Amino acid sequence: MNDDTIFAPATAAGPAALAIVRLSGPRSHEWTAALAGRPPAWLRHGQLRRAALRDEAGSLLDQAMVVAFHAPRSATGEHTAELHLHGSPAVVEAVCDALRRQGARPAGPGEFSRRAVLAGKLSLLQAEATADLISSRAEQARQAALAALDGRLQAALEALRAPAIAALAELEARLDFATEDDVSDLPRAAMAASLRAQAEGLLRLASSADAARLRLHGARVVLHGAPNAGKSTLLNALCGAERALVHATPGTTRDLVEATVRWAGLEVTLVDTAGVRAGDGAAVGEVEAAGIARGLQALAGADVVLWLRDAAAEAPAAPMAPDVREGCALLRLWSRADLAHGPAPADVDLCVQRDDDASVAAVRDAVERTLRRRLGGSDDLALLRSRHAEALRAAAEANVRAAAALDDDLPLELAAADLRDGLDALDELIGHVAADDVLDVVFSTFCIGK
């Protein structure tokens, strides 16, 4: 347990009906009771009590409700308290100033959750899921965070960890009693097969990281094509608002224009880009060239690219399809199809006509189908962070090395060392053993007061 007592507002800044200030640490009850002008025993576990809070000079801070939780029956395992105040920023600031003068320390990002993890009240995975649940802005993100928060992800990882623990115990037992006559031969082939199967399970879960990223952080859909191909018009139609300027003059869009929508339960960011001219681009000015460069950079982070080819242009088949990163879907659109000079090319996925709601709906449906395929089944467990996938891959590689050592009839010490490396990676992922620098990185992303 920590020797210091921390505090922080647990509600968002700004005027509101209510505001909550949290405390955690050995003196949280003493200092809460002092503000209320009561002895610490007045604070009964889990009982909400009304109090007039006053500073050390006796000046009234607020008429509030206070509740205390006694160690170890609290969220952090320590004595904790909550001050339920009127939601005035001035009230919150005055109460925090009074706590600071008493000796309480302002909490750092995620410090309450970090104390909960260290006290065994939360696993590291659950703490991360809590932060992701707070920041979730779409249904898929909410579901992904809850799948980890309710322990399903941890249970799956514990199940994948079990064969390695059993194998290591078997190896270490044989190493400890290698001179005993009644020690049976080690079933190397069966153990190696089990470890490889476990490695495949770890890699399958690691491969779901892309789907988890989409669920938690949303998708980026980039509109790309020649000037006046209808990109800005389509963006406005897809998001239902006039987000991008539409004009007959080529090269109107110079910078990235973004609009956020919610499709397929995901937060989807639509990105309009500067038109890319065919040929040597001699007519492109410095500003337009910079806009085109930004558009090409946007392709690198896209999950779906809508490539618009202008059917009304004299040579609509001339531009080449853009290069997209691995895993990014490319949808070829035949835009302004009602003005086409001829039939659409064979490689076109969709035809889009001007002022045609059905065309726009077809584009949205195609994007949603593409994203759903990337998401997989709705019951899939979600890896919340990139460190999760890295740890799973490291554990899988260690298991494969251990299996190879067993197959090659190498000393058992080598296979055991590999298995320990794999278990160390899983233990750090789950939070059984976590270095301070790992915890620092994890909790640095949390909000103050959580």
N, C-alpha and C positions, 0 to 999 in steps of 0.2 A: 504494500500500500504506500501511497505518497504521503509525505509529511506536510505538504502545502495544500491549501484550499483554493480552488479555482472558481471563477464565476464567468458568466457570459449571458447576453440576451439570447433566448432560444427562438425568438420570433423575428420576422423581417422588420427592418427599419422603416420608419414612416408612421404617420397617424393611423390608428386602428382602434377597434373596440377594446381589445385586450393586448397586453404584452406580457411575456414571461421571461424572468431572469432565473437561471439555474445556478446552483452551487453544488460542488462536490468536494469532499475532503473532511478531515477530522474536526474542523472547527465550523463547518457549515451550519450546524444546529445552533451553536453558541452565538454566532454572528447574526443569524436570522432572528433568533429570540431577542437579541439585544436591540435590533431595529424595531421589533414589536413591543419592547419594554417588558418582556416576560422572561422568566427563567427557562433554561433549555428543556426542562421536564414538561413544560407546557406543550411542546411539540410532540404529539403522539403519532406513531407510525401510520402513514396513509390517511390521516384525518385532516381535511381542509378546514382551516380556521380563519376567521376574520381578524384583521389587525390594523391599527393605525401605525404606519411605519414612520419613525422619526430618526433624524440623524443625531450625531453625538451632542449637538447643541440643543436638541429638543425641538427642532423645527420639523413641522409635518412634511413628509415626503409624498405620502399617498394613503388613501384608504384601500387596503388590498386584502387578498386572500393568500394564505401561505399554507404549504403542505410539506411535511418532512418524511423521509424514508430512512430507516435505520439500517446500518450495516449488519449483516451482508445482504439484507433483503431490499436491495436497490439496484438501479440500472448499472451502476458502476462498481457495486460491491462495497462502496464506502458510504458514510453518512452523506445524504444528499438533501437538498431543499429546493423548492420552487416558489418564487414570488410572483403571484398573478396580479398584475398591475393594470391600471388604465393605460390604454395604448398611446400615450403621448410620448414623443421622443424626449421631451424635457423631463418627464417623470422617470423614464428609463435611465437617462443620463444621471439624474440626481441620485437615484438608488445605487447605480453602479459606482458613482463617486463615493458614496457612503461606505459601500463594501470595500472599496479600495483603501480608504482611510483606516478601516478596521484591520487591514492586513491581508485581505483576499487578493489573489492574483488573477488578472484577466486570462482566460483560457486561450490556448492556441487553436488553430484549425483542427477539428476532430479530436480534441483532447478528452472529451467525455467518452467518446466511443473507444478511444485508445485505452483508457482506464478500464472500460468494460471488457475489452479483449484480454487485457493483462490479468483481470480478475476472473476470467473464465465465464463471464456472463454472456459474451458473444464470441462466436468464432470470427476469425479474420475475414472469411468469406461472407459471413452475415453482416459484418460491419461495412464491407465494401458494397454489399447489396443495399444496405440502408441508404448510403450516399447516392447510389444510382436510382433508388426509388424516389428519393427527394427530388432529384433532377429530371425524372422521367416526364416527358411532355406528350407522349403518345401511348396508345394502348399496348402495343407490342413491348415498349420499354417498361411499362408497369408490370406486365406479366413476367418478363425476363428477370426483373429485379426480385419479384416475389418468389420466383422459383428457387432463387438462391437464398432468400431471406428465410423461407420456411424449412430449410435444411435439406432439400432434395439434392442439390448439387453436392453438398458435403457428404451425404449418404452414398451417392454414386462414386465419389472419389475414394471414400473409405472402402467400398466394395472392390474397387480396382486396386487398391493398395494391399488388400488382404493376401493375395497369392504371393506377393513378394515377401511379405512378413513371414509367411509359412515357409517359403523356400529358404530364407535367410536363417530362420530358427533351425531348420533341418541341417543346413550346411555347418552352422556354428556348433551344433551338437556333435556332429561327426568330427569336426576339428578338435573339440574338447576331449572326445573319447576315442580318438583314432587308434590308440593302443589296446583298446578292449577287444576281447575275442568275440563277443556276442554282437558286435555292430554289423548289421547287414550291409550288403552292397547298396550303394546309392543308385536310385533309378534315374540316371543322368538324362536319358532321352525323354522320359515323361516329364521331368522337371523343366527341361529346356523347352519343350512344347508348351507347357503351361505358361512359362515366362514370355514366350513369343505371342501367345494369345492375349496375355495381359497387355503387352506392348501395343498390339493392334487396337485394343479397346481404348488405351490412352490416346493413340493417334487419331482414332475416330472422334473422340471428344475434342481433341485439339483442333481438328478440322472444322468444328462448328463455330470457331471464333469469328469467322466472317459473318455468319448469320447473327451471332450475338452482337457484333458491332452494329449491324443494321437495326436490330431491335432497340438497342440502347441509344445509339447516336443518330439514327436516321440514315436516309439515302440521299445522294446527290445525282440529279438528272440534268445533264448539260445539253443545251441546244446548240448545234454546230452546223455551219454551212456557209454558202456564199452570201454576200450582201443582198438584201432585198429578197431572200428566199422565204421569208415569212416567219422567221424565228421569234421576233418580238410579238407579232400578232398571235402566234400560237401560245407563247408564254402567258400573255394576258388572258387568253381564252381558257387555258388550263387552270389558272389561279383565280379566275373570276373577277379580276380587277385590272385597272390600267396601270400596271407596274412599269412597263417599258414604253418609251416613246416610239411611235410608229410613224414613219414618214416615207414618201416615195424616194427621197434622196438616198442613194446608196451610202453606206458607212455611217448611218445615224447613231448606231450603238457603238460606243468607244470603250466603255468600261463594263465590267461584269454587273449584270442586274439580277438580283436574287429575289425569289418569292418562296415562302414556305406554305406548304399544304399538308394535309394529313390523308394519306391514301393507304389502303390495306393495313390500317392500324399503325402505320409508320409515320414519322415526321419526314417529309420529303422536301428537299430544297431544289427548286427549279432555277437553273442558271442560264441566263441569256448571254451570248457572247458576241463579240465583234465578228462581222462577216469576213471570211477568208476569200481573197480574190484569186482567181485562176491566173496562170501565166507568171510573168516575172515580178508582178506587183509594182511596176514602175510608177503607177499613179497613186500609190499609197503614201500619204504624208507621215510625218514623224509621230503625230499623236495617234493616228489610226494604226500605225505599225505597232505601237506600244499596246493598243487595245487588242490587236490580233495576238500578240505574244501572251497577254494575260488569258485570252481564250484558250490558247493551246496548253497553257499551264493548268487550266481548269480541267482539261481532259484527263490529266494524270490522277485526279482525285475523284473521278466520276464512277458511279456504279452503273448508270445507264447513260448512253449517248444517243440523242435523237439527231440523226444526220438528215438535214433537210436539203433536198435537191429541187430546185425551182423548175417546175414543169412548164412555166410560161417563158423561160429563158430560151434564147436562140439555140444554145448548145447545152442543154441541161445535163447531159451525160458526161461532160468534160471533167468536173472536179473529182478528185480521188477520195475514197473513204478515209476518214482520219484513223490514225493509229491509236488504239485504246489499250489500256493495261490489261494484264491477265485477270480474268474474272469479271471484267466490265462487259455489259451487254450493249450491242450496237443495233439500233433499230433504224432502218432506212425508210425515210418518209418522202413521198412524191407530193410536194407542196404545190398549192394553187393548181390542183389537178383539173379544175374546171376550165382553165386557160391553156391546157396542154396543147403542144404542137403535134403530138403523136402519142402512141401508147406508152404506158409506163414500162421501164426496163424490167426484166425478169427477176432481178434481185431486190426489187422494192418490197418492203414489208407492208406498208400502208399508204393509201392515197388520202390526201387531206385537201378538202375544198374550202374556198373562202366562205365565211359566214355560214358554216355548216356545223351545227351542234353535234350531229351524229359522227362526223369526222373527228372532232375533238374528243368525244366520248370514247371512240375507238382507240385513240392514242393513249388516253388514260388507262383504259382496260389493258392494253398491251404492256404498259409499264407496270401495272399492278400484277399481272400474271408473271412477268419477269422477276419482280421482287419476291413474290410468294414462292417461286421455285428456289430462290436463293435462301429463303427463310427455312425451308424444310417443314417438317411437321410441327403442329402447334404445341406438342408435348415435349419438344426438344429442350434439353437443359442448356442454359446459356452460360458461357464463360464471360465473366464481366470485364476482365482486364487482359491486356496483352501479356502480362506476367503469368497469367494462368496457362495460356497456350505454350509459352516458353518452358514453364515448369513441367508440363505434361510431356512435351517432346524430349526434354532432358531425361525424365524418368523412363520413357519408352526406349531411348537410346541405351540407357544403362541396363535395362532388362535384356535387350538384344545382345549386348556385350557379354552379359552373364550367361545367356543361353549358348553363345558361341564358345565360351570357355568350357562349358559343360560338354558340348558336342566334341570339342577338340581334346578332351581328356586332360585339360590343363589343371594345375593345382587348385583345390577348392578355395584357397585363400583369395585367388583372383576373382572368381565368381562372387564370393561373399563381398569383396570390396566394391564390385560393380553394383550389387544389390543395395548396399548401404548408400551409395551415391544416388541411386534412384529414389530410395525412401527419403533421403534428405531433401530432395527436390519436392516430393509430394508433401512432406511435413511442413516445409516452408510455404507451400501453396495453401495448405489447409490452415496453417497458423499454429500447428503443434510446436514448432520451433521457428522463430522468426527473428532475424537479425535486426538490430536497431535501425540500420540504414534502410531496410525494407519497410519497416513500420513508418519511418519518416516519410518515405515516398508515398506510401498508401494514404496516410492521414493528412498529408499536405494538401490534398485535393478536397478535403471536407470543408463544410462551412463552419464558421465560428458558432459555438453553442451546441454542436452536435457531437 
